[in-house]
Structures are given as structure tokens and as C-alpha cells.
């Protein structure tokens, strides 16, 4: 059963925001057995939205629209759908009550613009939006479905989870989507593909393999539609794991930081971080997941050299002799933060993320990562790239993987 | 001149990755005067890519494709383009030399798969990819252009900046895109729209206004195509600023954290952070921008209560009496981190991000933010939402805006 996601809003086209809705919807719908035919984004223009809907109905049975349903004049999705489905707006009491209760709870005054949101297309089925004021609208056209929902991520997610996905599953038959996902490290994509070429050639029709490079690791995916492929998927998964050898990190859909959290909690370990060049990004990655407080104690973000010396107790002599980006400094940072925060594990990073700060000896992209596990220390030098944002992401991933491997191999 | 961006890859449709390329390209192209007609994402399938190209050529003069050009078998964009443009692959010496030099630099062995990347469609113009091994391909069809480039963000960005945008600007005439962007806080979207309704109605045709809600603030945009609108844009911008009154934070395309960095550097101020519930995200936001080291010293991420007591010197009596999420605790955190790190400003946050940890008195979403500026302290309570990820983002933005306003109003 094919779905097309259409996200609406000039702000997406001009790159003022990142379209995070489509990725979330793609992930959730695929899990539930729906196949995403395409994602398209168009601006807040009648003819662009209409054309996108026409194209969508050619490619898919289900169209899910987000955005353009706010109370302001630049939002025209509701009016466009009225014209598209040859209908008119009517006042809906239930929607008005929902709006009133939300405004009451937040202690905000109602105004005329907000009242406008209670008007809905006469031939649509209205789904209450428990997380916001814009109603969710469900239209049917022959045997196909179009749903319009708000672009605000939290409202969209609530509507999808509580109402739309269950309703779609009731109305449409779906095939099961099987997926096995592997995190692989310390190998290039082409070297990995060379190693797996024969394996891939021997996969049955219907099972496909894909490579997804991340900053610092590769995610390898085996997938198939339909539960008849289950036994082979399992068998090939085992074979694949053997072929990956020491490059295999985990079979999981999770991100490395989430795996690290799981492992730490399972083993009753705790972790702290001392971050220079990643500026708190490792701490953020780990604490993004619920339950972080059970294994994560804290971080010293020692962006300035003075913090390394005064709070992390890295001697100024060591810094002068070896430089801030060195094995000696990250080892002291890692050991001292673990001591200071009384954790069984720690991660420390120091590097040059660019665009400035590189030297001949230590060009932009030079990074040292130190990790400790029960006072044993491991430190490695990495060479990341030239792009600051990507360097921060890559360094954080490499550091998290370094600790993950260390704990994994000591079991 | 209209552009359609087509991003290719099953991983985008199934939500395994976020399509960050499209947003970056949209932003850069708009700045250069190109109008984005649509963004579409399709999977690695011959017929899906072909159909997307056909639709794209209907909507736009320029199609920019990213993805599907890696060395592995799941990448089929190059072969699809060969068929689409009725041509065949030929070996290209210059591309091979580029590949060899990249592998040599990274000290990696070449293999057959990598050699395959040196084959290019005979009727395409080849643009060297200085950042990676997959060549960038430029095709022409009547007076329209299609460019295929790698999906790896850094490679795409390098190719766009160094080659594709300059080449497109040479070949196509573009109108200037005028944009004024305002950061507005402490007001709902509908209240703001009500206040601006008359202003918006009086704008000339060709100038449009749009609202973009972020977690914690609203970005308001005035825009127009063509430099003939410049005088009115300037005049309306002034009027708008007056109407925004105390809700106006800044006229800027930048994010609040970037504005904060600019302001701190300009005033020779420094900042430190003490983060509990945001787990390092404020530090990350500030340090993402080059030049952060000139104003940012560091952070104590005090996720665990012990770190608040032992490193931030928040007395256990204060914590017992008022609770971790309280005015008293964030004020001590903010003052003590500024003392510890010797900074003129500081930000401290403590809150309940969920899904667990809420109580009757302090439900999920309760947050206290303390900010200091030359030892003067300001602390506020906020109520964010129910979604952990969004709560972290919203809290970070509110905290950054709180300090920004404090510095702004003291000038």
C-alpha cells in the first residue's frame, strides 16, 4: 500500500526550516507496513499544492499532507482542499470546543483568527487534534485517501500515532516490511561493498541490501516486503554478521549513543564526558534519550584552555609540552572527569573542528579521543574532514563508538 | 528561474536519514536569486527516478539531483541518467586521477568498485568533485539543465559552492530575491497575526508576509522577487518593527544562538553555561558556529544531582528545600558557573523534559532558567510541552533568548 507524503510551506523550499516531519512519518509508516512512494514539498500556492496532489494520487493510494493549516493568511491548505474536493467550509462545534479548552488551559485570550480554525470542509471527516488548534481533515476520493494535518511536529506526531495510522491500518491491507540493520565501523563503503559483493549477488529476489554512510560509521540494511521472506532474512543476517567480522558493531536500528545508553544501564555502569571541540554535543546525544539519568552523570565542556586546567586539572605543563590536541591531554581529561564525577566510564575529546585553528602539525580535522572503562584507558587519533558541522558530528560518533567497542570487547 | 531539487535514496523514504541536503540547497539557491519550485524525494528505482525527472522538467528549468551515485550496487542514478539521456558510459581519465589522488591521500587501497566511479555518461559535462570520488554530472536538454551530484552533504556543498551555482548564474538570468526576517518572542502566532492583519492587507502585491513558528519563538518574513520592491521593503520593514514593539528581538536570518555569539563578541563579553535538563544542547548550539572560542568558555552539564552539589556548589539544603527545578537552584547554578569559569555572563537551566520525572507540583514541561550578566541575575519559570526532544530544543531557545534580551536591554 503506497503512501506519498506532501509537506507544504515556503519555509521548506527556501531552506528556512528542515523538513523533519517527512522523515518521522516515513519511519513510522514503514514500520507499520506502508510503502513510501515519494515525498514532495511545495510552497503555499494554490496551483502548486493542487499539482502535487494530482501527482501524488498517480503514485500512491494514500496522501498525507502536513502544513499550511495555521490561522494566518499565508496558510492556504484548507481552502485549496475545499476547491479541490468541490466543497465549502462549515462551522464545527466540536473543533471550537477543542480550541476553547486549549486556550483556557494555556490561559490565552481567544481571538477571531483562532475562531476561523473551527471552519472545516463540509465533506471531510474531522479528526480532533488533541495537541493543537488546527483540526486534522480526512478526505476520500474513489478508494483513495487524503489526510491534511498541521506542520507543527508534535501535533502531527500525536495525530498520526493516536488516529491516522490506526485508521489507515483498518482501511487498507498492508504487507509486512522486514528490515535488518547493522552498524559497521572502521571500513570504507567501497571496501565493505567489495567484501559483500558475492553475498549480495546470492540474495534471493525480493531481498535487497543497501549502504547508508553516516559520519563515522556505515549502516547496512537488508530489507524485504512480505513475511514469506522471514526465514531467509534470518539466515542471511547470520551470514552477514560473520562476513562483517571485527567491523560489526551491532545489529540495531538505534543510533550508537542509544546503544551505549542501553549497554551502560544493562551493566549498571555510569559515564561522564569531558568535551572540548564537540562543545557538549556528545552529552546532548546521550541525554536526548529517556532514561539517560540512570547512566549519565554529566559533562565538563572545557572549550577554553582555562577550564581544562582549572576544572579538569590538566597541568599547564602537559598542555605546553604536547598541545591541547594530544594523547596526553585527552587521557588526563578522561581520567580526571571520571574521578571528578565518580563514573565507571568516561569519554574525552579534543580536536580542531575548523574552519580556523589548524596548524601544519595539527591541521583542521585532527582529533584525539580518550575513553576509560573501570580506569583502563584507550586513546586514538582520528582525522575527520574540513566541514565544522560534520566534524563535530563525526567526532561525537567516533568517540561514542570507541567507548561502545571498549565495553563490548571486555565482556 | 525555477529549480526543482530531487533527492534520491530509499533511506530518505523510510526515514532512516533526514534530508538535510534539500534545506541547504534551498537556502543557498534562494539567496542567489533562484526560486525553488518543489523538492521531491524518491527511492533508488529506475522508474521512480525517471518519473521524478519528467515531473521536475514540467515545473522547473533546472533540476538538481543528489544521491544514488556511490560505488555500491544499490546506487543507480548514473545508469538511470544514461538511459534517460540515451547515452552510454565511457571511462574518464581525469575522474580516475581524482579518485587515485583521494585514495592516496587517505592511504586507502583502490579496488574495482572504486574504478567503476570513473565511468561517466558520454554526453554529460563532467565537473570534478574535489571532496570525494563520485563525479558531478551536468546534462542539458533543450534549454534546461539537470545536474547529478553525490548525496554526501560535504561533497554536495563543495560542488554547489565551487562549481554548480557559479555555472548556473552564468547560464541563467535571475531576479533578485528580497527577504527581511524578524525574530519575535513571547507572543502566540494568532495574536501576532491579529496585530499585523491591517499591516499585511496594505502590503503591495508582490510583497508577502509569512509566519514560521519555532520552538520558543516566531520568525516573521517579508519577501519579494525583484529589486523594484527594495524601497517598499525597507519602508515596510521599519513599520513592522514598530508594530512588533517589545516582542521584537532582532532583524536577522540568524538563529538566536548565533546572534548571542555576535553580541557577546562585539561587547567583549564571555559566557558559560550550567545545564541540567538540556544536557549540553545549549553549549552545542553556541559552539556550532565558528568563532565560539572567542566568547564561550565552557559548561558544567550537571545531569546528576551530585554534580550540582559537588562541582556547581549548590548546597544540598537548597536542593532539599526548594527542589532541583526551582528559582533558587538555577540562580545558584548560574552565579556559580560564572564564578567558576570567570565569565561575564552565564545561563543555567533545570527542568523536567519527560516522559518521566514529572510530579503534581512540577509536571513534565516545568523549567527554570537563570541568566546572569555582570553579576545581575534574572530567572524565569517556563512551561514547555510533553515531547522530550521538543522540550530540550524549546528550553535551549528560551534560555538563549533570555540572555540575549538581558544584554540587549542593558545597552
Interface residues (C-beta under 8 A of the other chain):
Chain A: X10 X11 X12 X13 X14 X15 X16 X17 X18 X19 X20 X22 X23 X24 X25 X26 X27 X28 X30 X36 X37 X38 X39 X40 X41 X42 X43 X44 X48 X51 X52 X55 X59 X70 X71 X72 X73 X74 X108 X109 X111 X112 X113 X114 X152 X153 X154 X157 X179 X181 X188 X189 X190 X191 X193 X194 X197 X200 X208 X209 X210 X211 X212 X213 X219 X221 X273 X275 X278 X279 X280 X281 X282 X283 X284 X286 X287 X288 X290 X292 X293 X296 X297 X298 X299 X300 X301 X302 X303 X304 X306 X307 X310 X311 X340 X341 X342 X354 X355 X356 X357 X385 X386 X387 X388 X389 X390 X392
Chain B: X10 X11 X12 X13 X14 X15 X16 X17 X18 X19 X20 X22 X23 X24 X25 X26 X27 X28 X30 X36 X37 X38 X39 X40 X41 X42 X43 X44 X48 X51 X52 X55 X59 X70 X71 X72 X73 X74 X108 X109 X111 X112 X113 X114 X131 X152 X153 X154 X157 X179 X181 X188 X189 X190 X191 X193 X194 X197 X200 X208 X209 X210 X211 X212 X213 X219 X221 X273 X275 X278 X279 X280 X281 X282 X283 X284 X286 X287 X288 X290 X291 X292 X293 X296 X297 X298 X299 X300 X301 X302 X303 X304 X306 X307 X310 X311 X340 X341 X342 X354 X355 X356 X357 X385 X386 X387 X388 X389 X390 X392
